[in-house]
């Protein structure tokens, strides 16, 4: 089955990859509602973050990313960064300074080749496992980049996945219409569901853009947000709360006392903007007007709390809030041993991973709307409670 290129219909990804890059990113630090002492938001402390490097964007002659999400990026224990380069049908390998040190794989249907690489993970032995959606196989490269094998994953194998130190896998399943998105842990012989979030019903436009039966996703549908690093796993199912699991210890909940944002039709129209642009292979791009989408789309009554979670190397979780596409990124910082610390206005940055030295890797888009990876040094004062 051919995997279509759908521009704009993957609503969550389109909200994740947005906003232009500035020469310097500033964090506006504001005290959260649940942590005294309270800080007057009009007197927010600003902590500049040093931009270290960027890869991709319109001016990069080495890497041009068609699309870039956190599913496309992973780091190994040596701080090598692996990025899916779909336009080149390969995996780009970067060092901790952002220098491209090589490429693994090549376009094609054969062993060690890629047609549509979709997500990737690093195993405990350093091997890179890449799921190719078109081949329905996982392509494996040894830690030195030599092709090792391909295998067909089990039917219930998570779509986005990470390896745990013991070799088991943790990951999220693909959303099923009228069903649920699950956070799974285990191996191909047995899977256990840790978290689950229901998938709201989709609307249906009978015919649009020469497509029969186009499904319209709910607006403000909650996502299952999660991240795993080593034996630590955090997840969220829509509320201002994180489920924390470390090794075999009983799960704990880290929460903050704040309310989710209410929605209405006007807010949904603002989020959809001029409409949704779609493009299937072999067809011209077409835009479905917002009014037509709102005729059939279900509008969730509350915005989800978080759209993404990222674990850093200092014992903190960065919870990126679900905001409108025309709003700056906001993140809540949680200390894993004590809970909510404070909130940050992140401008255009969206943390997707951290290197061992604390460098934050962000996914952004430049002024020409081309995706790129950007690295930042996070100053120590960011982690100091107000």
C-alpha positions in Angstrom: 0.0 0.0 0.0 1.4 3.4 -1.0 1.9 5.8 1.8 0.4 9.2 0.7 1.9 12.5 1.4 -0.7 14.5 3.3 0.2 18.1 3.8 -1.7 19.6 6.7 -3.9 16.7 7.4 -1.6 15.5 10.1 -2.9 18.2 12.4 -0.7 17.5 15.4 2.6 17.6 13.3 1.6 20.8 11.6 1.2 22.4 15.0 4.5 21.1 16.2 6.6 22.4 13.3 6.0 26.1 13.2 7.3 29.7 13.9 10.4 31.3 12.5 13.8 31.3 14.1 15.3 34.4 15.8 19.0 35.0 16.2 18.6 34.6 20.0 15.9 32.7 21.9 14.7 34.1 25.2 13.0 32.2 27.9 10.5 34.2 29.9 10.4 32.5 33.3 7.1 32.8 35.1 6.2 31.2 38.4 3.5 28.5 38.2 0.2 28.6 40.1 1.1 25.7 42.5 4.6 26.7 43.6 5.1 29.6 46.1 6.5 32.2 46.2 4.4 33.6 43.4 6.0 35.8 40.8 4.3 38.8 39.2 4.0 37.9 35.5 4.6 41.5 34.6 8.0 41.2 36.2 9.0 37.9 34.6 12.7 37.0 34.7 14.2 36.5 31.2 17.1 34.1 30.7 18.7 34.2 27.3 19.6 30.9 25.8 22.7 30.7 23.6 22.0 29.3 20.1 24.8 26.9 19.3 24.1 25.5 15.8 21.4 24.6 13.3 21.0 22.0 10.6 18.5 22.2 7.8 16.6 25.3 6.6 16.5 27.0 3.3 20.2 27.9 3.3 21.5 24.4 4.2 23.0 22.8 1.1 23.7 19.5 2.9 20.3 18.6 4.4 16.9 19.7 3.2 14.1 18.3 5.3 10.6 17.8 3.7 9.1 17.3 7.2 10.6 17.0 10.6 9.0 15.8 13.8 10.3 14.2 17.0 9.6 10.8 15.4 12.4 11.6 13.0 15.2 12.3 15.5 17.0 10.2 18.1 20.3 10.3 20.0 22.6 7.5 21.1 24.8 7.2 24.2 27.7 8.9 22.5 25.5 11.9 21.6 25.4 11.0 17.9 22.1 12.4 16.5 20.3 10.4 13.9 17.8 12.2 11.6 15.5 10.8 8.9 16.3 12.5 5.6 13.3 11.4 3.6 14.2 13.5 0.5 17.5 11.5 0.3 16.0 8.2 1.4 18.6 7.8 4.1 19.5 8.5 7.7 21.8 11.5 8.4 24.3 11.1 11.3 25.3 14.3 13.2 27.8 14.8 16.1 27.1 16.9 19.1 28.3 20.0 17.3 25.7 19.6 14.5 28.3 18.4 11.9 27.1 15.8 9.5 29.5 12.9 9.8 27.8 10.5 7.4 24.7 8.9 6.0 23.3 5.4 6.6 21.2 3.6 4.0 20.1 4.8 0.5 16.8 5.0 -1.5 15.4 1.7 -2.8 13.4 -1.4 -2.0 16.4 -3.7 -1.2 18.1 -4.7 2.0 19.4 -1.6 3.9 17.5 0.7 1.6 14.6 3.0 2.4 11.3 3.9 0.6 9.5 5.7 3.4 11.4 5.7 6.7 8.9 6.8 9.4 10.4 6.5 12.8 13.6 5.2 14.5 15.2 4.2 17.8 18.5 3.1 19.2 18.9 -0.3 20.9 21.0 -0.9 24.1 23.8 -2.3 21.9 23.9 0.9 19.9 22.2 -0.6 16.8 19.8 1.8 15.0 16.3 0.4 14.2 14.4 2.3 11.5 10.7 1.5 10.7 10.0 1.8 6.9 6.3 2.2 6.5 6.3 1.4 2.8 8.3 -1.8 3.2 6.5 -2.7 6.5 9.8 -3.7 7.9 12.3 -2.5 10.5 15.8 -1.9 9.0 18.7 -2.4 11.4 22.2 -0.9 11.2 24.9 -1.9 13.7 26.5 0.9 15.8 29.2 1.3 13.2 26.7 1.9 10.4 26.9 -1.5 8.7 23.6 -2.9 7.6 22.7 -5.8 9.8 19.2 -7.1 9.0 15.5 -6.4 8.2 12.6 -7.9 10.0 8.8 -7.6 10.0 7.5 -6.3 13.3 4.7 -7.9 15.2 1.2 -6.5 14.4 0.9 -4.7 17.7 4.4 -3.3 17.6 4.3 0.4 18.6 4.5 3.0 15.8 6.9 5.4 17.7 9.2 3.4 20.0 12.2 3.5 22.3 14.3 0.7 23.7 14.7 0.2 27.5 18.0 -0.9 29.0 16.8 -4.5 29.3 16.0 -4.6 25.6 12.2 -4.4 25.9 10.4 -1.7 23.9 8.1 1.1 25.1 6.1 3.1 22.5 2.8 4.4 21.4 0.4 2.7 18.9 -1.1 4.6 16.0 -4.5 6.2 16.8 -7.5 4.1 15.6 -10.7 5.7 14.5 -13.3 5.2 17.2 -10.7 3.4 19.3 -7.8 4.5 21.4 -4.1 5.4 21.3 -2.1 3.3 23.7 1.3 3.4 25.4 2.7 -0.1 25.3 5.7 -1.8 26.9 7.1 -5.3 26.3 8.3 -7.3 23.3 6.8 -8.9 20.2 5.8 -11.9 22.3 3.7 -9.9 24.8 2.6 -6.3 25.2 1.2 -4.4 28.2 -0.8 -1.2 27.9 0.3 1.4 30.5 -1.8 4.4 29.3 -4.6 4.8 26.9 -6.4 7.8 25.4 -9.7 7.5 23.4 -9.7 8.7 19.8 -12.7 10.9 19.1 -14.9 10.2 16.1 -13.9 11.8 12.8 -16.2 13.8 10.6 -16.7 12.9 6.9 -16.8 15.0 3.8 -18.4 12.9 1.1 -16.3 14.4 -1.7 -13.7 17.1 -1.8 -10.5 17.8 -3.8 -11.4 14.7 -6.0 -11.2 12.5 -2.9 -14.2 10.4 -2.0 -14.9 10.1 1.7 -12.3 12.5 3.3 -12.1 12.0 7.1 -11.8 15.2 9.2 -10.0 14.8 12.5 -11.5 16.4 15.7 -10.2 19.9 16.5 -8.2 20.0 19.8 -8.1 16.2 20.0 -5.9 15.2 23.0 -2.7 13.4 22.2 -0.9 10.7 24.2 2.3 12.6 25.0 5.3 10.6 26.3 9.1 10.2 26.4 11.5 7.6 27.6 15.1 7.8 28.5 16.9 4.8 30.1 14.6 3.3 32.6 12.6 6.5 33.1 9.2 7.0 31.4 6.8 9.9 31.5 3.4 10.2 29.9 0.3 12.4 29.8 -3.2 11.8 28.6 -4.5 15.3 28.3 -4.5 16.8 31.8 -1.9 19.0 33.6 -0.4 15.8 35.1 2.5 13.5 34.3 2.6 9.8 35.0 6.2 8.9 36.1 7.6 5.4 36.0 11.2 4.7 36.9 12.3 1.1 36.6 10.2 -1.3 38.6 9.1 1.3 41.2 5.4 2.0 41.5 4.2 4.8 39.2 3.9 8.4 40.6 1.9 11.4 39.4 3.4 14.8 39.0 0.7 17.5 38.7 0.1 21.2 38.8 -3.0 23.0 39.9 -4.3 24.8 36.8 -7.2 24.5 34.5 -7.4 23.5 30.8 -8.5 26.0 28.3 -12.0 26.0 27.0 -12.8 26.0 23.3 -15.5 27.1 21.0 -16.2 27.3 17.2 -14.4 30.7 16.9 -11.3 29.2 18.5 -11.5 26.2 16.2 -11.7 28.5 13.2 -8.7 30.4 14.4 -6.8 27.2 14.8 -7.7 25.9 11.3 -6.8 29.3 9.7 -7.6 29.4 6.0 -8.3 25.7 5.9 -6.5 22.4 5.4 -4.1 21.8 2.5 -3.9 18.2 1.3 -1.8 16.6 -1.4 -1.9 13.0 -2.5 0.9 11.5 -4.6 0.3 12.3 -8.3 -2.3 15.0 -7.5 -2.2 18.8 -7.3 -2.4 20.4 -3.8 -5.9 21.4 -2.8 -7.2 23.4 0.2 -10.4 22.5 2.1 -11.9 25.7 3.4 -12.3 26.1 7.2 -16.1 26.5 7.0 -16.4 23.2 5.2 -14.2 21.5 7.8 -16.2 22.9 10.7 -19.4 21.6 9.2 -18.3 18.0 10.0 -15.4 18.3 12.5 -16.0 17.5 16.1 -14.7 20.3 18.4 -13.4 19.0 21.7 -14.7 21.2 24.6 -11.2 21.6 26.2 -7.7 22.0 24.8 -5.3 19.3 25.9 -2.8 20.3 28.5 0.3 19.0 26.7 1.2 18.1 23.2 4.7 16.7 23.9 7.0 15.6 26.7 10.8 15.5 26.7 13.2 14.2 29.4 16.5 16.0 29.8 19.7 14.6 31.4 19.4 16.5 34.7 16.3 14.8 36.1 13.6 17.1 34.6 10.7 16.7 32.2 9.8 19.5 29.8 6.1 19.4 29.1 5.2 21.4 26.0 1.7 22.8 26.2 -0.9 22.5 23.5 -1.3 26.0 22.2 -2.8 27.5 19.1 -0.7 27.6 15.9 -0.3 31.4 16.0 0.8 31.4 19.7 4.4 31.0 21.1 5.4 27.8 22.6 4.9 27.4 26.4 6.5 24.6 28.5 6.1 23.5 32.1 9.2 22.2 33.8 8.9 19.3 36.2 11.6 18.0 38.5 11.2 14.2 38.6 11.8 13.9 42.3 9.6 16.8 43.5 7.1 18.0 40.8 6.3 21.2 39.0 8.9 23.9 39.1 7.8 26.8 36.8 6.6 27.7 33.3 8.5 29.0 30.4 7.6 31.0 27.3 9.8 29.4 24.7 9.2 31.6 21.6 9.8 29.3 18.6 11.7 26.4 20.3 10.2 23.0 20.9 12.6 20.6 22.8 12.6 17.1 21.3 15.8 15.7 23.0 18.8 16.6 25.2 22.4 15.7 24.9 24.5 14.5 27.8 26.0 17.9 28.3 22.5 19.5 28.7 22.3 20.9 25.1 18.7 21.2 24.0 17.8 20.1 20.5 14.7 21.8 19.1 12.6 21.4 15.9 11.7 24.7 14.2 11.0 26.2 10.9 12.9 29.1 9.3 11.4 32.3 7.7 10.8 30.3 4.5 8.9 27.6 6.4 11.6 25.0 5.9 12.2 22.6 8.9 15.5 22.6 10.8 17.1 21.3 13.9 18.4 24.0 16.3 20.7 23.4 19.3 20.7 25.6 22.5 22.7 25.9 25.6 20.3 26.0 28.6 21.8 28.2 31.4 21.9 26.7 34.9 19.5 29.4 36.3 16.7 27.9 34.3 16.6 25.0 36.8 16.6 27.2 39.9 13.1 27.6 41.4 11.9 31.2 41.8 
